[in-house]
Amino acid sequence: NVNSQPFMRWRHRFDFVMEAIIKAEAETGERKGHYLNVTAPTSDQMMERAEYAKEIGAPIIMHDYITGGWSANTQLAQWCQANGMLLHIHRAMHAVLDRNPHH
């Protein structure tokens, strides 16, 4: 998962992706998008990423609900609803729970 590894920090990644989206939209005349992953070690950091995604014009963000936690997911969903943002819930680590026949 790409949250903010030393070789790819989240803010730089968000900026790079949004620049590419704007360029692609200008070249094609079509709407483009990307699910910016706001999952973070803490809910405060997650919300900082969500706010930044909104600030740079991203229409949709993504959250890894198992690794992020239920309360963080609820907080983010409520924020998205209040701020007109789309939220994609990703199932990272889901296979750990459902692919083991003895689990």
Backbone atoms as SQL, in Angstrom:
CREATE TABLE atoms (id INTEGER PRIMARY KEY, chain TEXT, resi INTEGER, resn TEXT, atom TEXT, x REAL, y REAL, z REAL);
INSERT INTO atoms VALUES
  (1, 'A', 1, 'ASN', 'N', 0.835, -1.178, 0.000),
  (2, 'A', 1, 'ASN', 'CA', 0.000, 0.000, 0.000),
  (3, 'A', 1, 'ASN', 'C', 0.881, 1.243, 0.000),
  (4, 'A', 2, 'VAL', 'N', 0.449, 2.253, -0.707),
  (5, 'A', 2, 'VAL', 'CA', 1.228, 3.477, -0.849),
  (6, 'A', 2, 'VAL', 'C', 0.604, 4.568, 0.018),
  (7, 'A', 3, 'ASN', 'N', 0.964, 4.602, 1.282),
  (8, 'A', 3, 'ASN', 'CA', 0.430, 5.647, 2.164),
  (9, 'A', 3, 'ASN', 'C', 1.320, 6.868, 2.171),
  (10, 'A', 4, 'SER', 'N', 2.579, 6.708, 2.479),
  (11, 'A', 4, 'SER', 'CA', 3.555, 7.795, 2.414),
  (12, 'A', 4, 'SER', 'C', 4.930, 7.203, 2.677),
  (13, 'A', 5, 'GLN', 'N', 5.358, 6.368, 1.772),
  (14, 'A', 5, 'GLN', 'CA', 6.656, 5.730, 1.915),
  (15, 'A', 5, 'GLN', 'C', 7.750, 6.751, 1.616),
  (16, 'A', 6, 'PRO', 'N', 8.960, 6.552, 2.177),
  (17, 'A', 6, 'PRO', 'CA', 10.028, 7.540, 2.004),
  (18, 'A', 6, 'PRO', 'C', 10.314, 7.909, 0.544),
  (19, 'A', 7, 'PHE', 'N', 10.124, 6.979, -0.360),
  (20, 'A', 7, 'PHE', 'CA', 10.412, 7.256, -1.772),
  (21, 'A', 7, 'PHE', 'C', 9.208, 7.844, -2.512),
  (22, 'A', 8, 'MET', 'N', 8.071, 7.971, -1.843),
  (23, 'A', 8, 'MET', 'CA', 6.870, 8.494, -2.506),
  (24, 'A', 8, 'MET', 'C', 5.947, 9.120, -1.463),
  (25, 'A', 9, 'ARG', 'N', 6.222, 10.339, -1.093),
  (26, 'A', 9, 'ARG', 'CA', 5.434, 11.020, -0.069),
  (27, 'A', 9, 'ARG', 'C', 4.053, 11.393, -0.594),
  (28, 'A', 10, 'TRP', 'N', 3.068, 11.334, 0.280),
  (29, 'A', 10, 'TRP', 'CA', 1.676, 11.496, -0.150),
  (30, 'A', 10, 'TRP', 'C', 1.410, 12.845, -0.797),
  (31, 'A', 11, 'ARG', 'N', 1.916, 13.933, -0.246),
  (32, 'A', 11, 'ARG', 'CA', 1.614, 15.258, -0.795),
  (33, 'A', 11, 'ARG', 'C', 2.195, 15.405, -2.204),
  (34, 'A', 12, 'HIS', 'N', 3.413, 14.943, -2.405),
  (35, 'A', 12, 'HIS', 'CA', 4.019, 14.991, -3.744),
  (36, 'A', 12, 'HIS', 'C', 3.230, 14.126, -4.721),
  (37, 'A', 13, 'ARG', 'N', 2.792, 12.965, -4.250),
  (38, 'A', 13, 'ARG', 'CA', 2.005, 12.067, -5.109),
  (39, 'A', 13, 'ARG', 'C', 0.668, 12.703, -5.478),
  (40, 'A', 14, 'PHE', 'N', -0.005, 13.301, -4.514),
  (41, 'A', 14, 'PHE', 'CA', -1.281, 13.967, -4.796),
  (42, 'A', 14, 'PHE', 'C', -1.088, 15.071, -5.838),
  (43, 'A', 15, 'ASP', 'N', -0.055, 15.910, -5.657),
  (44, 'A', 15, 'ASP', 'CA', 0.211, 17.001, -6.599),
  (45, 'A', 15, 'ASP', 'C', 0.506, 16.461, -7.994),
  (46, 'A', 16, 'PHE', 'N', 1.350, 15.445, -8.069),
  (47, 'A', 16, 'PHE', 'CA', 1.725, 14.854, -9.353),
  (48, 'A', 16, 'PHE', 'C', 0.501, 14.300, -10.075),
  (49, 'A', 17, 'VAL', 'N', -0.328, 13.575, -9.349),
  (50, 'A', 17, 'VAL', 'CA', -1.520, 12.971, -9.948),
  (51, 'A', 17, 'VAL', 'C', -2.493, 14.046, -10.422),
  (52, 'A', 18, 'MET', 'N', -2.722, 15.069, -9.613),
  (53, 'A', 18, 'MET', 'CA', -3.663, 16.117, -10.023),
  (54, 'A', 18, 'MET', 'C', -3.149, 16.893, -11.232),
  (55, 'A', 19, 'GLU', 'N', -1.837, 17.111, -11.317),
  (56, 'A', 19, 'GLU', 'CA', -1.272, 17.757, -12.505),
  (57, 'A', 19, 'GLU', 'C', -1.537, 16.904, -13.743),
  (58, 'A', 20, 'ALA', 'N', -1.359, 15.595, -13.613),
  (59, 'A', 20, 'ALA', 'CA', -1.601, 14.690, -14.739),
  (60, 'A', 20, 'ALA', 'C', -3.077, 14.674, -15.131),
  (61, 'A', 21, 'ILE', 'N', -3.958, 14.722, -14.154),
  (62, 'A', 21, 'ILE', 'CA', -5.397, 14.737, -14.429),
  (63, 'A', 21, 'ILE', 'C', -5.778, 16.006, -15.189),
  (64, 'A', 22, 'ILE', 'N', -5.301, 17.136, -14.718),
  (65, 'A', 22, 'ILE', 'CA', -5.611, 18.415, -15.372),
  (66, 'A', 22, 'ILE', 'C', -5.088, 18.415, -16.807),
  (67, 'A', 23, 'LYS', 'N', -3.875, 17.915, -16.999),
  (68, 'A', 23, 'LYS', 'CA', -3.287, 17.846, -18.342),
  (69, 'A', 23, 'LYS', 'C', -4.106, 16.929, -19.246),
  (70, 'A', 24, 'ALA', 'N', -4.464, 15.751, -18.753),
  (71, 'A', 24, 'ALA', 'CA', -5.234, 14.791, -19.555),
  (72, 'A', 24, 'ALA', 'C', -6.612, 15.341, -19.910),
  (73, 'A', 25, 'GLU', 'N', -7.245, 16.028, -18.977),
  (74, 'A', 25, 'GLU', 'CA', -8.556, 16.626, -19.263),
  (75, 'A', 25, 'GLU', 'C', -8.441, 17.704, -20.340),
  (76, 'A', 26, 'ALA', 'N', -7.382, 18.507, -20.259),
  (77, 'A', 26, 'ALA', 'CA', -7.188, 19.569, -21.252),
  (78, 'A', 26, 'ALA', 'C', -6.925, 18.983, -22.639),
  (79, 'A', 27, 'GLU', 'N', -6.182, 17.892, -22.690),
  (80, 'A', 27, 'GLU', 'CA', -5.829, 17.281, -23.971),
  (81, 'A', 27, 'GLU', 'C', -6.985, 16.521, -24.601),
  (82, 'A', 28, 'THR', 'N', -7.832, 15.916, -23.790),
  (83, 'A', 28, 'THR', 'CA', -8.893, 15.051, -24.325),
  (84, 'A', 28, 'THR', 'C', -10.275, 15.680, -24.296),
  (85, 'A', 29, 'GLY', 'N', -10.459, 16.675, -23.446),
  (86, 'A', 29, 'GLY', 'CA', -11.790, 17.245, -23.269),
  (87, 'A', 29, 'GLY', 'C', -12.707, 16.339, -22.468),
  (88, 'A', 30, 'GLU', 'N', -12.161, 15.281, -21.907),
  (89, 'A', 30, 'GLU', 'CA', -12.928, 14.316, -21.114),
  (90, 'A', 30, 'GLU', 'C', -12.618, 14.504, -19.633),
  (91, 'A', 31, 'ARG', 'N', -13.556, 14.117, -18.787),
  (92, 'A', 31, 'ARG', 'CA', -13.361, 14.162, -17.335),
  (93, 'A', 31, 'ARG', 'C', -12.469, 12.999, -16.937),
  (94, 'A', 32, 'LYS', 'N', -11.461, 13.266, -16.145),
  (95, 'A', 32, 'LYS', 'CA', -10.538, 12.242, -15.660),
  (96, 'A', 32, 'LYS', 'C', -10.522, 12.277, -14.140),
  (97, 'A', 33, 'GLY', 'N', -10.015, 11.236, -13.546),
  (98, 'A', 33, 'GLY', 'CA', -9.957, 11.212, -12.097),
  (99, 'A', 33, 'GLY', 'C', -9.036, 10.133, -11.576),
  (100, 'A', 34, 'HIS', 'N', -8.827, 10.164, -10.287),
  (101, 'A', 34, 'HIS', 'CA', -7.987, 9.188, -9.596),
  (102, 'A', 34, 'HIS', 'C', -8.426, 9.176, -8.139),
  (103, 'A', 35, 'TYR', 'N', -8.429, 8.018, -7.531),
  (104, 'A', 35, 'TYR', 'CA', -8.817, 7.908, -6.126),
  (105, 'A', 35, 'TYR', 'C', -7.584, 8.157, -5.261),
  (106, 'A', 36, 'LEU', 'N', -7.428, 9.361, -4.744),
  (107, 'A', 36, 'LEU', 'CA', -6.289, 9.674, -3.896),
  (108, 'A', 36, 'LEU', 'C', -6.469, 8.984, -2.546),
  (109, 'A', 37, 'ASN', 'N', -5.496, 8.160, -2.169),
  (110, 'A', 37, 'ASN', 'CA', -5.593, 7.368, -0.946),
  (111, 'A', 37, 'ASN', 'C', -5.203, 8.220, 0.259),
  (112, 'A', 38, 'VAL', 'N', -6.179, 8.518, 1.099),
  (113, 'A', 38, 'VAL', 'CA', -5.938, 9.357, 2.280),
  (114, 'A', 38, 'VAL', 'C', -5.676, 8.536, 3.544),
  (115, 'A', 39, 'THR', 'N', -5.594, 7.219, 3.435),
  (116, 'A', 39, 'THR', 'CA', -5.309, 6.372, 4.591),
  (117, 'A', 39, 'THR', 'C', -3.984, 6.810, 5.210),
  (118, 'A', 40, 'ALA', 'N', -3.952, 6.907, 6.526),
  (119, 'A', 40, 'ALA', 'CA', -2.770, 7.412, 7.230),
  (120, 'A', 40, 'ALA', 'C', -2.655, 6.732, 8.590),
  (121, 'A', 41, 'PRO', 'N', -1.516, 6.896, 9.253),
  (122, 'A', 41, 'PRO', 'CA', -1.331, 6.279, 10.565),
  (123, 'A', 41, 'PRO', 'C', -2.306, 6.764, 11.637),
  (124, 'A', 42, 'THR', 'N', -2.764, 8.012, 11.540),
  (125, 'A', 42, 'THR', 'CA', -3.718, 8.539, 12.519),
  (126, 'A', 42, 'THR', 'C', -4.890, 9.182, 11.787),
  (127, 'A', 43, 'SER', 'N', -6.014, 9.310, 12.476),
  (128, 'A', 43, 'SER', 'CA', -7.176, 9.939, 11.842),
  (129, 'A', 43, 'SER', 'C', -6.928, 11.427, 11.586),
  (130, 'A', 44, 'ASP', 'N', -6.132, 12.081, 12.427),
  (131, 'A', 44, 'ASP', 'CA', -5.791, 13.488, 12.168),
  (132, 'A', 44, 'ASP', 'C', -5.015, 13.628, 10.861),
  (133, 'A', 45, 'GLN', 'N', -4.062, 12.734, 10.641),
  (134, 'A', 45, 'GLN', 'CA', -3.294, 12.762, 9.397),
  (135, 'A', 45, 'GLN', 'C', -4.181, 12.418, 8.203),
  (136, 'A', 46, 'MET', 'N', -5.107, 11.486, 8.393),
  (137, 'A', 46, 'MET', 'CA', -6.052, 11.131, 7.334),
  (138, 'A', 46, 'MET', 'C', -6.874, 12.350, 6.939),
  (139, 'A', 47, 'MET', 'N', -7.371, 13.082, 7.926),
  (140, 'A', 47, 'MET', 'CA', -8.181, 14.258, 7.638),
  (141, 'A', 47, 'MET', 'C', -7.352, 15.364, 6.987),
  (142, 'A', 48, 'GLU', 'N', -6.098, 15.494, 7.362),
  (143, 'A', 48, 'GLU', 'CA', -5.207, 16.462, 6.708),
  (144, 'A', 48, 'GLU', 'C', -5.087, 16.132, 5.220),
  (145, 'A', 49, 'ARG', 'N', -4.940, 14.859, 4.918),
  (146, 'A', 49, 'ARG', 'CA', -4.834, 14.431, 3.517),
  (147, 'A', 49, 'ARG', 'C', -6.138, 14.672, 2.767),
  (148, 'A', 50, 'ALA', 'N', -7.257, 14.400, 3.427),
  (149, 'A', 50, 'ALA', 'CA', -8.559, 14.633, 2.787),
  (150, 'A', 50, 'ALA', 'C', -8.750, 16.116, 2.488),
  (151, 'A', 51, 'GLU', 'N', -8.426, 16.962, 3.446),
  (152, 'A', 51, 'GLU', 'CA', -8.540, 18.414, 3.244),
  (153, 'A', 51, 'GLU', 'C', -7.648, 18.871, 2.092),
  (154, 'A', 52, 'TYR', 'N', -6.438, 18.337, 2.028),
  (155, 'A', 52, 'TYR', 'CA', -5.522, 18.725, 0.953),
  (156, 'A', 52, 'TYR', 'C', -6.050, 18.251, -0.398),
  (157, 'A', 53, 'ALA', 'N', -6.584, 17.045, -0.454),
  (158, 'A', 53, 'ALA', 'CA', -7.155, 16.534, -1.704),
  (159, 'A', 53, 'ALA', 'C', -8.277, 17.447, -2.185),
  (160, 'A', 54, 'LYS', 'N', -9.118, 17.880, -1.276),
  (161, 'A', 54, 'LYS', 'CA', -10.197, 18.804, -1.643),
  (162, 'A', 54, 'LYS', 'C', -9.625, 20.132, -2.127),
  (163, 'A', 55, 'GLU', 'N', -8.620, 20.628, -1.418),
  (164, 'A', 55, 'GLU', 'CA', -8.000, 21.914, -1.752),
  (165, 'A', 55, 'GLU', 'C', -7.421, 21.924, -3.174),
  (166, 'A', 56, 'ILE', 'N', -6.848, 20.803, -3.603),
  (167, 'A', 56, 'ILE', 'CA', -6.239, 20.764, -4.936),
  (168, 'A', 56, 'ILE', 'C', -7.225, 20.334, -6.018),
  (169, 'A', 57, 'GLY', 'N', -8.481, 20.116, -5.646),
  (170, 'A', 57, 'GLY', 'CA', -9.524, 19.874, -6.636),
  (171, 'A', 57, 'GLY', 'C', -9.880, 18.431, -6.925),
  (172, 'A', 58, 'ALA', 'N', -9.436, 17.510, -6.098),
  (173, 'A', 58, 'ALA', 'CA', -9.787, 16.103, -6.311),
  (174, 'A', 58, 'ALA', 'C', -11.264, 15.888, -5.981),
  (175, 'A', 59, 'PRO', 'N', -12.024, 15.249, -6.870),
  (176, 'A', 59, 'PRO', 'CA', -13.440, 15.023, -6.592),
  (177, 'A', 59, 'PRO', 'C', -13.706, 13.769, -5.763),
  (178, 'A', 60, 'ILE', 'N', -12.691, 12.875, -5.676),
  (179, 'A', 60, 'ILE', 'CA', -12.887, 11.596, -4.985),
  (180, 'A', 60, 'ILE', 'C', -11.618, 11.218, -4.233),
  (181, 'A', 61, 'ILE', 'N', -11.803, 10.614, -3.073),
  (182, 'A', 61, 'ILE', 'CA', -10.689, 10.100, -2.292),
  (183, 'A', 61, 'ILE', 'C', -10.975, 8.652, -1.930),
  (184, 'A', 62, 'MET', 'N', -9.942, 7.976, -1.457),
  (185, 'A', 62, 'MET', 'CA', -10.070, 6.561, -1.112),
  (186, 'A', 62, 'MET', 'C', -9.555, 6.346, 0.309),
  (187, 'A', 63, 'HIS', 'N', -10.155, 5.370, 0.984),
  (188, 'A', 63, 'HIS', 'CA', -9.736, 5.013, 2.339),
  (189, 'A', 63, 'HIS', 'C', -9.708, 3.499, 2.452),
  (190, 'A', 64, 'ASP', 'N', -8.618, 2.970, 3.019),
  (191, 'A', 64, 'ASP', 'CA', -8.514, 1.531, 3.275),
  (192, 'A', 64, 'ASP', 'C', -9.201, 1.253, 4.608),
  (193, 'A', 65, 'TYR', 'N', -10.427, 0.738, 4.544),
  (194, 'A', 65, 'TYR', 'CA', -11.252, 0.695, 5.755),
  (195, 'A', 65, 'TYR', 'C', -10.756, -0.264, 6.821),
  (196, 'A', 66, 'ILE', 'N', -10.116, -1.349, 6.473),
  (197, 'A', 66, 'ILE', 'CA', -9.645, -2.276, 7.510),
  (198, 'A', 66, 'ILE', 'C', -8.394, -1.723, 8.176),
  (199, 'A', 67, 'THR', 'N', -7.424, -1.288, 7.372),
  (200, 'A', 67, 'THR', 'CA', -6.194, -0.757, 7.963),
  (201, 'A', 67, 'THR', 'C', -6.424, 0.597, 8.616),
  (202, 'A', 68, 'GLY', 'N', -7.381, 1.359, 8.118),
  (203, 'A', 68, 'GLY', 'CA', -7.665, 2.683, 8.670),
  (204, 'A', 68, 'GLY', 'C', -8.491, 2.651, 9.936),
  (205, 'A', 69, 'GLY', 'N', -9.356, 1.671, 10.044),
  (206, 'A', 69, 'GLY', 'CA', -10.190, 1.548, 11.239),
  (207, 'A', 69, 'GLY', 'C', -11.605, 2.051, 11.038),
  (208, 'A', 70, 'TRP', 'N', -12.528, 1.458, 11.778),
  (209, 'A', 70, 'TRP', 'CA', -13.954, 1.759, 11.629),
  (210, 'A', 70, 'TRP', 'C', -14.289, 3.202, 11.997),
  (211, 'A', 71, 'SER', 'N', -13.766, 3.688, 13.093),
  (212, 'A', 71, 'SER', 'CA', -14.077, 5.057, 13.518),
  (213, 'A', 71, 'SER', 'C', -13.530, 6.078, 12.533),
  (214, 'A', 72, 'ALA', 'N', -12.312, 5.835, 12.051),
  (215, 'A', 72, 'ALA', 'CA', -11.729, 6.745, 11.059),
  (216, 'A', 72, 'ALA', 'C', -12.563, 6.736, 9.786),
  (217, 'A', 73, 'ASN', 'N', -13.042, 5.559, 9.404),
  (218, 'A', 73, 'ASN', 'CA', -13.869, 5.457, 8.203),
  (219, 'A', 73, 'ASN', 'C', -15.168, 6.251, 8.363),
  (220, 'A', 74, 'THR', 'N', -15.796, 6.143, 9.517),
  (221, 'A', 74, 'THR', 'CA', -17.030, 6.889, 9.778),
  (222, 'A', 74, 'THR', 'C', -16.762, 8.389, 9.767),
  (223, 'A', 75, 'GLN', 'N', -15.691, 8.805, 10.420),
  (224, 'A', 75, 'GLN', 'CA', -15.325, 10.224, 10.440),
  (225, 'A', 75, 'GLN', 'C', -15.120, 10.743, 9.019),
  (226, 'A', 76, 'LEU', 'N', -14.401, 9.986, 8.201),
  (227, 'A', 76, 'LEU', 'CA', -14.119, 10.414, 6.834),
  (228, 'A', 76, 'LEU', 'C', -15.387, 10.429, 5.984),
  (229, 'A', 77, 'ALA', 'N', -16.245, 9.438, 6.150),
  (230, 'A', 77, 'ALA', 'CA', -17.498, 9.394, 5.390),
  (231, 'A', 77, 'ALA', 'C', -18.371, 10.602, 5.713),
  (232, 'A', 78, 'GLN', 'N', -18.455, 10.952, 6.978),
  (233, 'A', 78, 'GLN', 'CA', -19.249, 12.121, 7.372),
  (234, 'A', 78, 'GLN', 'C', -18.642, 13.406, 6.822),
  (235, 'A', 79, 'TRP', 'N', -17.319, 13.503, 6.847),
  (236, 'A', 79, 'TRP', 'CA', -16.644, 14.675, 6.296),
  (237, 'A', 79, 'TRP', 'C', -16.898, 14.779, 4.793),
  (238, 'A', 80, 'CYS', 'N', -16.791, 13.667, 4.087),
  (239, 'A', 80, 'CYS', 'CA', -17.029, 13.665, 2.640),
  (240, 'A', 80, 'CYS', 'C', -18.449, 14.120, 2.323),
  (241, 'A', 81, 'GLN', 'N', -19.404, 13.620, 3.065),
  (242, 'A', 81, 'GLN', 'CA', -20.794, 14.006, 2.835),
  (243, 'A', 81, 'GLN', 'C', -20.978, 15.509, 3.059),
  (244, 'A', 82, 'ALA', 'N', -20.378, 16.039, 4.094),
  (245, 'A', 82, 'ALA', 'CA', -20.508, 17.463, 4.403),
  (246, 'A', 82, 'ALA', 'C', -19.746, 18.353, 3.421),
  (247, 'A', 83, 'ASN', 'N', -18.745, 17.782, 2.738),
  (248, 'A', 83, 'ASN', 'CA', -17.891, 18.571, 1.859),
  (249, 'A', 83, 'ASN', 'C', -18.060, 18.260, 0.376),
  (250, 'A', 84, 'GLY', 'N', -19.067, 17.471, 0.040),
  (251, 'A', 84, 'GLY', 'CA', -19.335, 17.183, -1.364),
  (252, 'A', 84, 'GLY', 'C', -18.269, 16.356, -2.056),
  (253, 'A', 85, 'MET', 'N', -17.580, 15.525, -1.295),
  (254, 'A', 85, 'MET', 'CA', -16.532, 14.667, -1.857),
  (255, 'A', 85, 'MET', 'C', -17.061, 13.247, -1.993),
  (256, 'A', 86, 'LEU', 'N', -16.619, 12.566, -3.039),
  (257, 'A', 86, 'LEU', 'CA', -16.927, 11.151, -3.187),
  (258, 'A', 86, 'LEU', 'C', -15.906, 10.353, -2.391),
  (259, 'A', 87, 'LEU', 'N', -16.338, 9.223, -1.835),
  (260, 'A', 87, 'LEU', 'CA', -15.451, 8.375, -1.043),
  (261, 'A', 87, 'LEU', 'C', -15.511, 6.954, -1.572),
  (262, 'A', 88, 'HIS', 'N', -14.353, 6.437, -1.941),
  (263, 'A', 88, 'HIS', 'CA', -14.234, 5.038, -2.349),
  (264, 'A', 88, 'HIS', 'C', -13.633, 4.280, -1.170),
  (265, 'A', 89, 'ILE', 'N', -14.300, 3.228, -0.755),
  (266, 'A', 89, 'ILE', 'CA', -13.801, 2.402, 0.340),
  (267, 'A', 89, 'ILE', 'C', -13.064, 1.210, -0.258),
  (268, 'A', 90, 'HIS', 'N', -11.775, 1.133, 0.035),
  (269, 'A', 90, 'HIS', 'CA', -10.931, 0.064, -0.497),
  (270, 'A', 90, 'HIS', 'C', -10.832, -1.051, 0.537),
  (271, 'A', 91, 'ARG', 'N', -10.701, -2.264, 0.062),
  (272, 'A', 91, 'ARG', 'CA', -10.689, -3.409, 0.976),
  (273, 'A', 91, 'ARG', 'C', -9.294, -3.974, 1.207),
  (274, 'A', 92, 'ALA', 'N', -8.288, -3.138, 1.266),
  (275, 'A', 92, 'ALA', 'CA', -6.931, -3.596, 1.546),
  (276, 'A', 92, 'ALA', 'C', -6.935, -4.451, 2.813),
  (277, 'A', 93, 'MET', 'N', -6.258, -5.555, 2.769),
  (278, 'A', 93, 'MET', 'CA', -6.144, -6.552, 3.845),
  (279, 'A', 93, 'MET', 'C', -7.388, -7.426, 3.993),
  (280, 'A', 94, 'HIS', 'N', -8.382, -7.244, 3.153),
  (281, 'A', 94, 'HIS', 'CA', -9.597, -8.045, 3.268),
  (282, 'A', 94, 'HIS', 'C', -9.305, -9.533, 3.084),
  (283, 'A', 95, 'ALA', 'N', -8.376, -9.845, 2.187),
  (284, 'A', 95, 'ALA', 'CA', -8.050, -11.247, 1.923),
  (285, 'A', 95, 'ALA', 'C', -7.503, -11.950, 3.161),
  (286, 'A', 96, 'VAL', 'N', -6.874, -11.202, 4.035),
  (287, 'A', 96, 'VAL', 'CA', -6.374, -11.785, 5.279),
  (288, 'A', 96, 'VAL', 'C', -7.530, -12.391, 6.064),
  (289, 'A', 97, 'LEU', 'N', -8.696, -11.778, 5.964),
  (290, 'A', 97, 'LEU', 'CA', -9.860, -12.235, 6.713),
  (291, 'A', 97, 'LEU', 'C', -10.691, -13.271, 5.967),
  (292, 'A', 98, 'ASP', 'N', -10.844, -13.112, 4.658),
  (293, 'A', 98, 'ASP', 'CA', -11.813, -13.968, 3.969),
  (294, 'A', 98, 'ASP', 'C', -11.226, -15.070, 3.095),
  (295, 'A', 99, 'ARG', 'N', -9.933, -15.128, 2.901),
  (296, 'A', 99, 'ARG', 'CA', -9.370, -16.187, 2.059),
  (297, 'A', 99, 'ARG', 'C', -8.898, -17.397, 2.851),
  (298, 'A', 100, 'ASN', 'N', -8.888, -17.299, 4.146),
  (299, 'A', 100, 'ASN', 'CA', -8.503, -18.427, 4.981),
  (300, 'A', 100, 'ASN', 'C', -9.766, -19.228, 5.286),
  (301, 'A', 101, 'PRO', 'N', -9.861, -20.474, 4.792),
  (302, 'A', 101, 'PRO', 'CA', -11.085, -21.252, 5.006),
  (303, 'A', 101, 'PRO', 'C', -11.345, -21.596, 6.475),
  (304, 'A', 102, 'HIS', 'N', -10.356, -21.465, 7.328),
  (305, 'A', 102, 'HIS', 'CA', -10.510, -21.791, 8.747),
  (306, 'A', 102, 'HIS', 'C', -10.653, -20.545, 9.613),
  (307, 'A', 103, 'HIS', 'N', -10.827, -19.409, 9.004),
  (308, 'A', 103, 'HIS', 'CA', -10.904, -18.160, 9.764),
  (309, 'A', 103, 'HIS', 'C', -12.315, -17.907, 10.249);
